[in-house]
Amino acid sequence: MKTPAADVDIRRWSSAGWSDAPDQVVMEEPLQLSLNGKELSVVMRTPGDDVELALGLFYAEGIIKSLDEVEGVRISVEAGAHEAAVHVDASIVESNSIDVRLKGEPHRRPERSMLASSACGVCGAVLIEDLKRGLAKLPPGPQVDAAVLTQLVERLRKGQGVFDTTGGLHAAGLFSAGGQLEVAREDVGRHNAVDKVVGRSLLDGRIPLGDRVLVVSGRAGYEIVQKAIAAGIPIVAAVGAPSSLAVALAREFGQTLVGFLRDARFNVYSAPGRIR
């Protein structure tokens, strides 16, 4: 598997003057996604966990609603192409092209290419209404202690090995209501990291995630909230600020949205009843 970081030689400036030094930068490469043999989009992402990314993205886009609908995944790698079972160990697959094969017709066909860059998380929709299609209001629960919530960023941070060397990756972590980290993924795109978490959960048969907490580095944009609601995640907490559209969507579907989760404090923008 390729490393998610690349070694580069740089010139560094400090008060002592110029010096030559080695550095590491995060990898960003294209991944061709296809559906039933037809090219669908090119995703800019950090290599690794690519099957999770593809499945999580297709789930968020409403193309699939369960893993049972997936017949298999065709993975193209530098050594050639091979068929993989749906339960492939996605964490060890390195690819440059993934073709998801369905048993039947997709629930929704994107009207245009879904993604163009690592900064775009909901580019498959033409109309705003498309982004809400298939979303359901979240049920009550779970209850999470405020003291536990304030510890989750540090627990996620300890799982960010690549961030430690590059400083250039976003992270998403799935926690139990008691604060146990269950899945952590890094990517140059914050929404890609969420797709990888959801894709892993699909492979593990845990969707919907009705008793989990999603913690994300950076801000909480609309696409993060939309993907979390699609996966049934009732609580989303972000290190940074939420957007107005993210707050509106969270309130509409009953999701608890937390922002500025840092230094033992946070703001709750919707459904505060889940925080004890």
Secondary structure, DSSP 8 states (H G I E B T S, - for coil): ---SEEEEEEEEEETTEEEEEEEEEE--EEEEEEETTEEEEEEEE-SS-HHHHHHHHHHHTTS-SSGGGEEEEEEEETTEEEEE-TT--GGG---SEEEEEESS--S---SS-S-SSTT-SSTT-SSHHHHHTT-----S---B-HHHHTTHHHHHHTT-HHHHHHS--EEEEEEETT--EEEEEEESSHHHHHHHHHHHHHHTT--S-TTEEEEESS-B-HHHHHHHHHTT--EEEESS-B-HHHHHHHHHHT-EEEEEEETTEEEEEE-GGGB-
